Amino acid sequence: MQNILDDITVLDFSRVFAGPAATQVLGDMGANVIKIEPPAGDEARYYGVTKEKLAELGGVSPSFLALNRNKRSLTLDLRNEKGNRIARELADRADVVVHNFRPGVMERLGLGFDTLSQSNERLVYAEFSAYGRKGPLAHIGANDLALQAHSGLISITGEPDRPPVRCGTAIVDLHGSLALVAGILGALLHRHTTGRGQRVESSLLLSSAHLMSYFYTEYWMDGTVRKPMGTANHLSVPNQAFPARDGEVVIIASTDEMWKKFAHAIDADTLDLPKFARVFDRRQNRVELIAAVSALTTQMTCAEIIDRLGEAKVVVAKVNSVGEAADSEQLEAVDGKIMLQAGAHEFPSVASPFQFSEVDINAAKSPPSLGANTHDILHELGYDSATINSLSNAGAFGRLPEAAE
């Protein structure tokens, strides 16, 4: 069965999170993703684990396993003239180049868009930076947390009157990765029509601003600056987590109709009051309403609340731990997990966020070991083994793994 991007070659210079997350999605769609790694490898190979733990996990960190399937690894020293020449040769044949270096780095290496597009006018050149290519902060490096701070995201996250709180996942990176995928696919579609490639730009700044779009627009329209509300939502009430006898559940009854369904399902006369009848009334009496609902939910288990409200078509969800969510039957039911190999071990990984009726994108090649495909990729370029050994001795690859038997 043909996949969506089977005829597309992606040259991936990106490292760590946002770039690799984007190219993994392209690889899931069938693209031939060649991951260009420095001699020491993508830093994410070793993130968050000790040497001992890394050995236990088959030599691959969870961060790397999560974001680097369906790729081949080629080590290149881009500051070495011969290594750089190989990168340019690959770019001449590629459909897409992806990088997340600071602005100016690829240009200094002779791998910028203006240079590469001269010899490959069909090239889609995608770059993901911190703050973009211009402006007073363009030269500053940043990561997910820095843009959670800069964007104001952590200023609205956490409990009222407490210090700011980071969103627990790399939300700006991962949101940005999907923005980059959308841009690349759009540019490929445009190329199909015009025959010409182009530069695709995204950044942590634009990604975080997109996440905050409602809050910025609200501020621009009427000057409102939102503050943290815990799990609550300023638009409606109830719309937050409530205590149960054995945990917590999120209950969302944002409309008047859903509020009536909720009150009926929970069988509470204490909620059937004029001061709670309409959405404006409920917002006006938020503190009293939250106390009244909490008094009821604490008398029930999570399962009982979910059964009652789910039957009534009221939005409800248990507040799961990471383990509970990862092992949930629902994630299994929608094919949300795939199995990947790491050394001699096999581990589950989260499947692609896209599913299609006509193609299967869940067939996955496990993340490659560092430089594992160097020989194969160079043979495809026309290099023989003697030339590859000569390039290795000249430092083009830093260090080169032995060819597979």
KOLLO-504826 format. One record per residue: x, y, z of N, C-alpha, C in turn; residue in three letters. Coordinates in steps of 0.02 Angstrom, whole numbers, padded with zeros to 5 digits, always signed. Layout:
N
XYZXYZXYZALA;...
END
This chain:
405
+00042-00060+00000+00000+00000+00000+00044+00062+00000MET;+00032+00107-00048+00073+00167-00053+00055+00216+00003GLN;+00106+00245+00034+00095+00295+00085+00094+00365+00053ASN;+00076+00414+00092+00063+00481+00066+00126+00515+00039ILE;+00182+00507+00072+00244+00542+00053+00298+00494+00031LEU;+00279+00437+00001+00328+00387-00018+00383+00413-00064ASP;+00368+00462-00106+00416+00486-00155+00455+00548-00130ASP;+00446+00565-00067+00477+00626-00040+00537+00609+00004ILE;+00594+00642-00009+00654+00635+00032+00662+00697+00075THR;+00670+00685+00139+00678+00740+00188+00748+00736+00218VAL;+00785+00790+00213+00851+00796+00243+00843+00834+00309LEU;+00852+00799+00364+00834+00825+00430+00896+00842+00471ASP;+00911+00907+00477+00967+00930+00517+00945+00947+00589PHE;+00883+00938+00605+00857+00962+00669+00875+00915+00726SER;+00871+00943+00787+00889+00904+00847+00840+00918+00903ARG;+00840+00875+00951+00804+00880+01014+00729+00869+01005VAL;+00685+00921+01002+00614+00909+01006+00573+00931+00946PHE;+00565+00996+00935+00517+01019+00885+00532+00993+00815ALA;+00594+01000+00792+00611+00978+00725+00603+00902+00717GLY;+00634+00862+00762+00625+00789+00757+00553+00766+00762PRO;+00512+00800+00803+00441+00781+00807+00407+00792+00739ALA;+00425+00846+00705+00396+00860+00639+00418+00809+00588ALA;+00483+00795+00585+00507+00749+00534+00484+00678+00548THR;+00471+00661+00611+00443+00595+00625+00374+00587+00594GLN;+00333+00640+00598+00267+00637+00567+00274+00628+00491VAL;+00322+00663+00461+00334+00655+00389+00357+00584+00374LEU;+00398+00556+00417+00419+00487+00409+00362+00438+00417GLY;+00317+00453+00464+00257+00411+00473+00216+00410+00409ASP;+00216+00466+00372+00178+00470+00310+00216+00441+00250MET;+00274+00411+00264+00310+00376+00211+00371+00410+00184GLY;+00386+00471+00205+00445+00506+00179+00509+00469+00197ALA;+00558+00473+00152+00625+00448+00165+00662+00501+00205ASN;+00663+00494+00271+00694+00545+00315+00765+00525+00331VAL;+00813+00567+00309+00883+00557+00324+00902+00605+00379ILE;+00916+00578+00437+00932+00619+00496+01008+00632+00496LYS;+01027+00695+00485+01097+00715+00486+01116+00731+00558ILE;+01161+00692+00586+01180+00702+00656+01253+00723+00661GLU;+01270+00765+00709+01341+00780+00721+01375+00718+00748PRO;+01442+00717+00747+01477+00657+00770+01456+00632+00839PRO;+01438+00677+00884+01417+00657+00951+01344+00637+00954ALA;+01307+00649+00900+01237+00630+00897+01189+00684+00922GLY;+01126+00676+00907+01073+00719+00932+01074+00714+01009ASP;+01075+00772+01042+01078+00773+01115+01021+00734+01147GLU;+00964+00730+01113+00906+00695+01141+00918+00621+01150ALA;+00970+00593+01117+00986+00522+01126+01001+00507+01200ARG;+01023+00558+01237+01046+00546+01305+01007+00585+01357TYR;+00953+00619+01336+00916+00662+01382+00882+00623+01438TYR;+00889+00650+01499+00848+00627+01554+00864+00560+01584GLY;+00920+00529+01564+00937+00464+01590+01011+00461+01608VAL;+01028+00418+01657+01098+00405+01674+01128+00356+01624THR;+01194+00349+01624+01227+00301+01581+01201+00230+01594LYS;+01193+00215+01659+01170+00148+01677+01099+00136+01651GLU;+01056+00186+01660+00987+00179+01637+00984+00175+01561LYS;+01028+00212+01528+01029+00211+01455+01045+00141+01430LEU;+01091+00107+01463+01108+00039+01444+01048-00008+01454ALA;+01012+00003+01509+00953-00039+01523+00899-00029+01469GLU;+00895+00031+01441+00843+00047+01392+00864+00033+01320LEU;+00918-00003+01312+00941-00020+01245+00978+00035+01210GLY;+01007+00082+01248+01048+00135+01219+01009+00193+01192GLY;+00944+00197+01205+00902+00251+01178+00861+00281+01235VAL;+00864+00347+01242+00824+00380+01293+00750+00381+01272SER;+00704+00386+01320+00634+00393+01302+00621+00452+01256PRO;+00656+00508+01266+00647+00567+01223+00663+00551+01150SER;+00718+00515+01140+00738+00499+01071+00692+00447+01040PHE;+00674+00397+01079+00629+00344+01054+00562+00374+01032LEU;+00539+00424+01071+00473+00453+01058+00469+00493+00993ALA;+00527+00518+00968+00525+00568+00915+00567+00552+00854LEU;+00593+00491+00849+00641+00478+00795+00631+00412+00759ASN;+00570+00386+00758+00558+00326+00718+00554+00345+00643ARG;+00557+00294+00601+00550+00303+00529+00601+00353+00500ASN;+00663+00347+00525+00717+00389+00500+00780+00346+00492LYS;+00826+00371+00451+00892+00341+00446+00944+00392+00470ARG;+00997+00368+00502+01046+00413+00532+01111+00414+00492SER;+01134+00474+00477+01198+00485+00443+01237+00536+00484LEU;+01297+00519+00506+01338+00567+00543+01380+00608+00494THR;+01379+00674+00503+01420+00718+00462+01449+00774+00505LEU;+01512+00789+00495+01541+00849+00525+01533+00905+00474ASP;+01485+00948+00485+01468+01000+00435+01522+01054+00429LEU;+01568+01056+00477+01623+01104+00473+01683+01074+00435ARG;+01679+01010+00422+01730+00977+00381+01711+00985+00308ASN;+01758+01005+00266+01742+01021+00196+01710+00962+00161GLU;+01735+00902+00172+01708+00844+00138+01640+00825+00166LYS;+01632+00831+00232+01566+00817+00262+01514+00867+00238GLY;+01534+00930+00233+01489+00982+00209+01469+00970+00136ASN;+01517+00946+00095+01502+00933+00025+01450+00878+00018ARG;+01454+00827+00060+01405+00772+00059+01336+00801+00075ILE;+01332+00845+00125+01268+00875+00144+01239+00913+00084ALA;+01280+00950+00048+01256+00987-00010+01232+00941-00066ARG;+01268+00885-00075+01247+00836-00125+01178+00807-00108GLU;+01170+00792-00045+01105+00764-00023+01050+00816-00032LEU;+01065+00879-00017+01015+00932-00024+00995+00942-00097ALA;+01042+00931-00143+01026+00937-00214+00974+00886-00236ASP;+00971+00829-00201+00925+00775-00219+00863+00775-00175ARG;+00863+00814-00122+00808+00812-00073+00748+00852-00097ALA;+00690+00834-00070+00629+00873-00080+00620+00924-00025ASP;+00641+00906+00036+00631+00948+00095+00695+00949+00136VAL;+00715+01007+00160+00767+01015+00210+00735+01045+00272VAL;+00751+01016+00330+00724+01041+00394+00783+01055+00441VAL;+00782+01113+00473+00833+01127+00525+00803+01171+00579HIS;+00834+01169+00638+00813+01213+00692+00873+01246+00726ASN;+00923+01263+00685+00979+01303+00710+00959+01376+00719PHE;+00999+01413+00756+00987+01485+00761+00994+01518+00693ARG;+00959+01575+00682+00965+01610+00619+01038+01625+00602PRO;+01058+01611+00541+01126+01626+00517+01173+01566+00517GLY;+01159+01515+00558+01205+01459+00564+01209+01420+00498VAL;+01152+01403+00469+01153+01365+00406+01183+01406+00349MET;+01172+01471+00350+01202+01515+00299+01279+01513+00305GLU;+01305+01516+00367+01377+01515+00376+01407+01448+00354ARG;+01367+01395+00357+01390+01329+00335+01382+01318+00260LEU;+01355+01368+00226+01342+01361+00154+01282+01318+00139GLY;+01237+01312+00188+01178+01269+00181+01113+01308+00189LEU;+01116+01373+00178+01056+01415+00183+01011+01406+00123GLY;+00950+01432+00128+00901+01424+00075+00924+01456+00009PHE;+00951+01516+00014+00971+01551-00048+01024+01511-00086ASP;+01069+01478-00049+01121+01439-00082+01094+01374-00110THR;+01058+01336-00069+01034+01270-00090+00982+01274-00145LEU;+00940+01326-00144+00887+01331-00194+00913+01349-00263SER;+00975+01375-00267+01004+01390-00332+01014+01327-00373GLN;+01033+01273-00340+01045+01210-00376+00986+01162-00370SER;+00936+01179-00330+00877+01136-00322+00816+01182-00312ASN;+00789+01206-00368+00735+01255-00364+00670+01225-00338GLU;+00665+01158-00334+00605+01125-00308+00610+01114-00233ARG;+00663+01136-00201+00675+01122-00130+00627+01160-00085LEU;+00594+01124-00040+00556+01155+00014+00602+01157+00075VAL;+00617+01217+00097+00668+01228+00149+00632+01252+00212TYR;+00628+01209+00262+00589+01224+00322+00636+01237+00381ALA;+00627+01295+00412+00668+01310+00470+00625+01330+00529GLU;+00646+01305+00587+00611+01318+00650+00660+01349+00698PHE;+00646+01411+00717+00692+01448+00761+00657+01466+00826SER;+00692+01502+00868+00664+01523+00932+00616+01582+00923ALA;+00644+01639+00899+00605+01701+00893+00596+01724+00820TYR;+00616+01683+00772+00610+01704+00702+00676+01731+00676GLY;+00676+01751+00613+00737+01773+00579+00754+01847+00589ARG;+00706+01886+00613+00719+01958+00621+00688+01982+00686LYS;+00704+02045+00704+00678+02073+00766+00731+02073+00821GLY;+00717+02109+00876+00768+02119+00929+00788+02055+00966PRO;+00749+02002+00962+00766+01940+00998+00788+01884+00951LEU;+00795+01899+00887+00809+01846+00838+00875+01810+00852ALA;+00922+01845+00882+00989+01816+00893+00992+01774+00956HIS;+00939+01775+00997+00940+01741+01062+00915+01669+01054ILE;+00950+01622+01084+00926+01553+01085+00870+01546+01136GLY;+00830+01495+01129+00775+01484+01176+00752+01412+01171ALA;+00713+01392+01220+00683+01325+01218+00609+01331+01236ASN;+00577+01274+01245+00505+01273+01259+00488+01316+01321ASP;+00524+01306+01375+00508+01343+01437+00517+01418+01427LEU;+00570+01438+01391+00581+01509+01380+00522+01541+01344ALA;+00493+01505+01296+00435+01534+01260+00370+01525+01298LEU;+00365+01476+01341+00308+01476+01387+00309+01539+01430GLN;+00370+01560+01450+00377+01621+01489+00364+01683+01447ALA;+00399+01688+01390+00393+01748+01347+00321+01758+01323HIS;+00286+01704+01306+00219+01710+01278+00166+01727+01330SER;+00183+01721+01394+00133+01732+01446+00096+01668+01466GLY;+00113+01611+01434+00078+01549+01449+00085+01530+01523LEU;+00145+01535+01551+00151+01514+01621+00120+01565+01668ILE;+00106+01625+01644+00073+01675+01687-00001+01659+01698SER;-00029+01616+01655-00100+01597+01664-00106+01524+01686ILE;-00049+01492+01701-00049+01421+01719-00033+01415+01794THR;-00070+01372+01828-00059+01361+01899-00119+01385+01941GLY;-00109+01388+02005-00161+01408+02051-00160+01483+02064GLU;-00218+01513+02080-00220+01585+02095-00172+01604+02151PRO;-00141+01662+02144-00097+01690+02196-00039+01645+02214ASP;-00016+01605+02165+00043+01563+02174+00094+01581+02120ARG;+00158+01561+02128+00208+01574+02075+00188+01541+02009PRO;+00213+01567+01953+00196+01539+01888+00218+01466+01883PRO;+00182+01428+01842+00194+01356+01835+00204+01338+01762VAL;+00255+01299+01748+00268+01275+01680+00216+01222+01663ARG;+00191+01224+01601+00151+01169+01576+00195+01107+01575CYS;+00169+01051+01600+00211+00993+01613+00242+00961+01553GLY;+00214+00969+01494+00243+00942+01433+00274+00998+01391THR;+00314+00979+01342+00345+01030+01298+00294+01052+01246ALA;+00243+01087+01270+00184+01102+01229+00200+01149+01171ILE;+00245+01197+01180+00262+01243+01126+00302+01206+01072VAL;+00349+01165+01092+00387+01124+01044+00341+01080+01003ASP;+00297+01044+01037+00256+00994+01002+00202+01027+00959LEU;+00173+01081+00983+00126+01119+00942+00163+01147+00881HIS;+00223+01173+00892+00262+01200+00837+00280+01148+00786GLY;+00292+01086+00808+00310+01033+00761+00253+01021+00712SER;+00191+01021+00737+00134+01010+00692+00122+01070+00646LEU;+00137+01131+00671+00134+01190+00628+00185+01183+00571ALA;+00244+01158+00587+00296+01149+00536+00275+01097+00485LEU;+00245+01042+00508+00220+00991+00462+00168+01021+00415VAL;+00121+01059+00443+00069+01090+00401+00100+01135+00349ALA;+00150+01174+00369+00183+01219+00321+00219+01181+00266GLY;+00253+01127+00285+00290+01087+00236+00241+01055+00186ILE;+00187+01026+00211+00138+00995+00166+00107+01047+00120LEU;+00094+01107+00147+00067+01161+00105+00116+01181+00050GLY;+00181+01185+00068+00232+01204+00018+00240+01149-00035ALA;+00234+01085-00014+00239+01031-00063+00179+01033-00111LEU;+00121+01049-00084+00062+01055-00127+00070+01114-00176LEU;+00097+01169-00152+00110+01227-00196+00161+01209-00249HIS;+00213+01170-00230+00263+01149-00279+00233+01104-00333ARG;+00185+01062-00312+00152+01018-00360+00116+01060-00413HIS;+00092+01118-00394+00057+01162-00441+00104+01205-00482THR;+00157+01230-00450+00201+01279-00484+00268+01252-00505THR;+00289+01195-00476+00355+01168-00490+00411+01200-00451GLY;+00395+01246-00407+00447+01281-00369+00439+01270-00294ARG;+00497+01262-00261+00499+01257-00189+00498+01327-00157GLY;+00505+01329-00092+00507+01393-00056+00530+01381+00016GLN;+00543+01437+00050+00561+01433+00120+00497+01431+00163ARG;+00496+01386+00212+00442+01382+00261+00471+01400+00329VAL;+00444+01450+00361+00470+01471+00426+00418+01462+00480GLU;+00440+01435+00537+00399+01436+00597+00447+01445+00656SER;+00420+01454+00714+00462+01469+00772+00425+01453+00836SER;+00464+01449+00889+00433+01442+00955+00389+01502+00971LEU;+00411+01561+00947+00371+01621+00959+00302+01617+00926LEU;+00301+01600+00862+00237+01596+00827+00194+01539+00854LEU;+00226+01484+00872+00189+01427+00900+00156+01446+00966SER;+00194+01479+01010+00166+01497+01075+00113+01551+01068SER;+00123+01598+01020+00072+01649+01009+00007+01618+00983ALA;+00013+01566+00941-00047+01531+00917-00083+01498+00975HIS;-00045+01468+01022-00076+01438+01081-00113+01490+01123LEU;-00087+01551+01123-00114+01604+01165-00161+01651+01127MET;-00181+01632+01067-00216+01678+01022-00279+01708+01054SER;-00319+01667+01088-00380+01694+01119-00362+01746+01172TYR;-00312+01732+01213-00295+01778+01267-00267+01843+01240PHE;-00226+01840+01188-00201+01902+01157-00258+01943+01128TYR;-00303+01909+01092-00358+01945+01060-00403+01978+01112THR;-00416+01942+01166-00456+01970+01220-00422+02033+01249GLU;-00356+02029+01257-00319+02086+01283-00322+02144+01233TYR;-00311+02130+01169-00312+02183+01119-00381+02216+01112TRP;-00434+02176+01124-00502+02203+01116-00525+02244+01176MET;-00511+02219+01236-00538+02256+01294-00489+02265+01352ASP;-00425+02247+01342-00375+02259+01393-00372+02207+01448GLY;-00410+02153+01443-00411+02102+01495-00345+02063+01495THR;-00315+02056+01554-00255+02015+01564-00274+01959+01613VAL;-00278+01899+01588-00300+01842+01629-00247+01820+01679ARG;-00270+01792+01734-00228+01766+01787-00241+01691+01794LYS;-00198+01655+01831-00208+01583+01839-00274+01567+01875PRO;-00306+01513+01855-00368+01490+01887-00366+01416+01903MET;-00306+01387+01907-00303+01315+01919-00331+01277+01859GLY;-00375+01230+01872-00407+01194+01817-00469+01229+01791THR;-00489+01283+01824-00552+01317+01805-00543+01355+01740ALA;-00601+01375+01712-00603+01411+01649-00646+01473+01660ASN;-00621+01531+01639-00657+01593+01652-00719+01600+01609HIS;-00725+01560+01555-00781+01567+01510-00846+01538+01538LEU;-00841+01486+01578-00901+01454+01602-00887+01417+01668SER;-00941+01398+01702-00936+01361+01764-00999+01317+01771VAL;-00990+01253+01790-00928+01218+01808-00889+01198+01746PRO;-00823+01205+01752-00778+01189+01697-00708+01181+01728ASN;-00701+01127+01769-00639+01118+01806-00638+01049+01838GLN;-00585+01036+01876-00579+00973+01913-00615+00979+01980ALA;-00649+00925+01999-00683+00921+02064-00660+00860+02102PHE;-00660+00864+02169-00638+00807+02209-00691+00751+02210PRO;-00668+00690+02203-00711+00631+02213-00686+00593+02274ALA;-00720+00540+02291-00701+00502+02350-00633+00468+02342ARG;-00616+00452+02279-00554+00415+02266-00510+00449+02213ASP;-00516+00514+02206-00475+00549+02156-00507+00614+02136GLY;-00498+00632+02073-00527+00694+02047-00556+00681+01978GLU;-00608+00719+01961-00638+00715+01895-00648+00786+01868VAL;-00640+00792+01803-00655+00855+01770-00728+00853+01747VAL;-00765+00905+01763-00835+00911+01742-00844+00976+01704ILE;-00874+00971+01644-00884+01031+01603-00957+01033+01583ILE;-00994+01079+01613-01064+01091+01595-01070+01165+01576ALA;-01045+01181+01517-01033+01251+01499-01095+01287+01473SER;-01145+01251+01450-01206+01283+01425-01263+01272+01474THR;-01316+01310+01466-01375+01303+01510-01406+01234+01502ASP;-01408+01209+01440-01436+01143+01429-01395+01088+01462GLU;-01328+01094+01457-01286+01043+01489-01289+01049+01564MET;-01297+01109+01590-01304+01117+01662-01365+01080+01688TRP;-01421+01086+01651-01482+01051+01671-01471+00975+01671LYS;-01437+00951+01620-01422+00879+01616-01378+00858+01675LYS;-01329+00899+01691-01284+00884+01746-01321+00880+01812PHE;-01361+00932+01826-01398+00934+01890-01445+00875+01895ALA;-01477+00856+01840-01523+00799+01841-01485+00734+01852HIS;-01427+00726+01818-01389+00664+01823-01359+00655+01893ALA;-01341+00710+01924-01311+00705+01990-01364+00704+02045ILE;-01428+00716+02022-01486+00709+02066-01480+00755+02127ASP;-01472+00819+02114-01459+00866+02168-01509+00924+02167ALA;-01553+00926+02217-01599+00982+02224-01562+01046+02241ASP;-01504+01039+02273-01466+01098+02294-01439+01138+02235THR;-01439+01109+02176-01414+01144+02117-01470+01174+02075LEU;-01531+01154+02088-01588+01177+02049-01614+01243+02079ASP;-01573+01295+02071-01589+01360+02100-01584+01415+02047LEU;-01624+01467+02053-01622+01521+02003-01553+01553+01996PRO;-01516+01556+02050-01450+01588+02046-01399+01548+02008LYS;-01416+01485+01991-01372+01444+01950-01402+01429+01881PHE;-01458+01458+01865-01497+01436+01807-01463+01454+01740ALA;-01434+01512+01735-01405+01535+01671-01330+01543+01677ARG;-01297+01541+01619-01224+01543+01619-01197+01606+01653VAL;-01231+01662+01643-01209+01724+01676-01218+01720+01751PHE;-01274+01688+01772-01286+01680+01844-01233+01635+01875ASP;-01215+01583+01841-01166+01536+01869-01097+01569+01874ARG;-01080+01609+01825-01016+01644+01830-01017+01694+01888ARG;-01075+01726+01897-01082+01775+01951-01076+01742+02020GLN;-01100+01681+02024-01100+01645+02088-01052+01586+02087ASN;-00995+01596+02055-00946+01543+02044-00924+01509+02109ARG;-00905+01548+02159-00878+01519+02221-00929+01475+02255VAL;-00991+01499+02260-01044+01460+02292-01060+01397+02253GLU;-01061+01403+02186-01077+01345+02144-01023+01291+02150LEU;-00960+01312+02148-00905+01263+02153-00908+01226+02219ILE;-00924+01262+02273-00929+01230+02338-00987+01180+02339ALA;-01043+01198+02309-01102+01154+02308-01088+01090+02267ALA;-01056+01098+02210-01040+01039+02168-00989+00995+02203VAL;-00938+01026+02234-00887+00987+02269-00916+00947+02326SER;-00964+00976+02361-00996+00940+02417-01030+00876+02392ALA;-01054+00877+02331-01087+00818+02303-01037+00768+02275LEU;-00987+00792+02239-00940+00745+02207-00896+00709+02258THR;-00882+00740+02315-00840+00706+02365-00875+00645+02395THR;-00940+00640+02385-00978+00583+02412-00978+00524+02363GLN;-00951+00533+02303-00954+00481+02252-00884+00462+02228MET;-00877+00403+02201-00814+00383+02170-00808+00412+02100THR;-00747+00412+02074-00737+00436+02005-00779+00395+01956CYS;-00780+00329+01965-00817+00286+01919-00891+00302+01920ALA;-00918+00315+01980-00990+00330+01985-01006+00396+01951GLU;-00964+00446+01961-00976+00511+01928-00973+00505+01853ILE;-00922+00469+01828-00914+00461+01756-00972+00422+01726ILE;-00995+00370+01761-01052+00331+01736-01114+00375+01731ASP;-01129+00412+01783-01190+00454+01784-01187+00509+01730ARG;-01131+00546+01730-01128+00603+01684-01117+00581+01612LEU;-01079+00527+01603-01069+00502+01536-01134+00480+01504GLY;-01176+00447+01544-01242+00425+01520-01285+00484+01501GLU;-01276+00540+01536-01316+00600+01523-01285+00645+01470ALA;-01230+00623+01440-01195+00661+01387-01167+00727+01413LYS;-01146+00726+01477-01110+00783+01506-01036+00768+01501VAL;-00996+00818+01482-00924+00807+01474-00893+00794+01542VAL;-00859+00737+01548-00829+00717+01612-00768+00673+01598VAL;-00717+00679+01639-00657+00638+01631-00621+00631+01697ALA;-00596+00572+01711-00556+00561+01770-00488+00594+01761LYS;-00461+00623+01813-00393+00651+01812-00345+00592+01821VAL;-00318+00568+01766-00275+00509+01767-00203+00528+01782ASN;-00166+00480+01808-00093+00486+01810-00066+00472+01740SER;-00003+00486+01729+00028+00471+01665+00020+00397+01649VAL;+00034+00355+01698+00029+00283+01687-00041+00260+01670GLY;-00091+00287+01706-00160+00268+01692-00180+00288+01621GLU;-00159+00348+01600-00176+00371+01533-00141+00330+01480ALA;-00076+00316+01491-00037+00279+01442-00064+00208+01432ALA;-00090+00178+01486-00114+00109+01483-00190+00105+01474ASP;-00222+00160+01456-00295+00159+01452-00320+00117+01394SER;-00376+00086+01404-00407+00046+01352-00426+00089+01292GLU;-00444+00152+01305-00466+00195+01250-00409+00210+01202GLN;-00349+00223+01229-00292+00236+01186-00276+00174+01144LEU;-00282+00116+01174-00272+00053+01138-00324+00044+01083GLU;-00386+00063+01098-00441+00052+01051-00433+00093+00987ALA;-00402+00151+00992-00394+00194+00933-00325+00187+00901VAL;-00290+00131+00918-00224+00118+00891-00175+00174+00907ASP;-00177+00198+00968-00135+00253+00989-00065+00233+01010GLY;-00051+00167+01009+00016+00143+01029+00045+00099+00974LYS;+00110+00104+00964+00145+00058+00920+00206+00033+00958ILE;+00234-00023+00936+00292-00053+00969+00355-00037+00929MET;+00408-00017+00966+00472+00000+00935+00527-00039+00970LEU;+00581-00052+00933+00638-00089+00960+00691-00040+00983GLN;+00721-00054+01041+00778-00016+01066+00829-00066+01091ALA;+00881-00077+01052+00928-00130+01069+00891-00197+01066GLY;+00898-00236+01121+00864-00300+01125+00795-00295+01155ALA;+00773-00233+01170+00710-00222+01205+00657-00195+01156HIS;+00594-00207+01173+00538-00180+01135+00496-00137+01182GLU;+00480-00077+01161+00441-00031+01203+00383-00002+01163PHE;+00327+00014+01196+00274+00051+01162+00295+00123+01150PRO;+00267+00153+01098+00275+00224+01085+00209+00251+01060SER;+00199+00317+01067+00137+00347+01045+00136+00350+00969VAL;+00080+00330+00940+00073+00329+00867+00066+00400+00840ALA;+00069+00406+00774+00061+00470+00741-00007+00501+00760SER;-00011+00568+00765-00075+00600+00780-00124+00601+00721PRO;-00102+00575+00663-00146+00573+00605-00163+00501+00588PHE;-00224+00490+00565-00244+00425+00538-00282+00437+00474GLN;-00274+00392+00425-00305+00399+00360-00341+00335+00342PHE;-00394+00341+00304-00433+00282+00285-00401+00243+00228SER;-00360+00275+00187-00333+00243+00128-00261+00219+00135GLU;-00226+00241+00186-00156+00220+00196-00144+00204+00269VAL;-00096+00160+00282-00077+00141+00350-00012+00177+00366ASP;-00013+00222+00415+00048+00259+00431+00078+00236+00497ILE;+00054+00180+00524+00079+00157+00589+00133+00104+00584ASN;+00149+00081+00523+00205+00035+00515+00268+00074+00530ALA;+00306+00055+00582+00360+00098+00605+00427+00063+00606ALA;+00478+00097+00581+00547+00076+00591+00573+00109+00654LYS;+00604+00070+00697+00629+00096+00760+00683+00148+00749SER;+00693+00194+00797+00744+00245+00789+00812+00214+00775PRO;+00852+00244+00731+00917+00214+00713+00970+00228+00766PRO;+01018+00184+00771+01076+00200+00812+01117+00253+00775SER;+01161+00287+00811+01198+00343+00784+01239+00323+00723LEU;+01226+00354+00666+01265+00341+00605+01254+00273+00574GLY;+01201+00239+00595+01191+00169+00573+01183+00162+00498ALA;+01158+00214+00465+01142+00209+00393+01191+00247+00349ASN;+01247+00267+00378+01296+00308+00342+01318+00274+00277THR;+01337+00210+00282+01361+00175+00222+01306+00171+00169HIS;+01246+00150+00189+01192+00141+00140+01176+00206+00104ASP;+01171+00261+00142+01153+00325+00112+01206+00348+00063ILE;+01270+00339+00081+01323+00361+00037+01328+00316-00025LEU;+01314+00251-00016+01312+00207-00075+01257+00231-00123HIS;+01200+00254-00096+01146+00279-00138+01167+00342-00176GLU;+01214+00379-00147+01241+00439-00181+01292+00421-00234LEU;+01312+00357-00235+01360+00335-00285+01431+00326-00259GLY;+01441+00332-00195+01507+00323-00165+01521+00248-00156TYR;+01583+00227-00173+01601+00157-00160+01634+00152-00091ASP;+01646+00091-00069+01671+00080-00001+01739+00113+00009SER;+01782+00111-00041+01848+00141-00034+01843+00216-00024ALA;+01798+00248-00061+01789+00321-00054+01760+00337+00014THR;+01713+00296+00038+01683+00308+00104+01737+00302+00158ILE;+01781+00253+00152+01835+00245+00201+01882+00305+00199ASN;+01894+00330+00139+01937+00389+00132+01906+00450+00164SER;+01841+00458+00153+01805+00514+00184+01806+00508+00260LEU;+01799+00447+00284+01801+00436+00356+01869+00457+00384SER;+01922+00436+00351+01989+00454+00374+02001+00529+00371ASN;+01965+00563+00326+01972+00636+00319+01928+00674+00369ALA;+01890+00637+00410+01850+00669+00463+01782+00692+00442GLY;+01758+00669+00383+01693+00692+00360+01636+00672+00406ALA;+01644+00615+00440+01590+00589+00482+01604+00594+00557PHE;+01661+00620+00575+01680+00620+00645+01704+00550+00663GLY;+01656+00506+00678+01671+00436+00686+01617+00397+00651ARG;+01635+00342+00620+01590+00306+00578+01581+00235+00603LEU;+01519+00213+00616+01508+00143+00637+01527+00095+00581PRO;+01543+00034+00602+01559-00017+00553+01499-00031+00509GLU;+01511-00048+00446+01457-00066+00400+01423-00128+00425ALA;+01356-00131+00415+01318-00189+00436+01339-00249+00393ALA;+01337-00309+00424+01353-00370+00386+01302-00381+00330GLU;
END
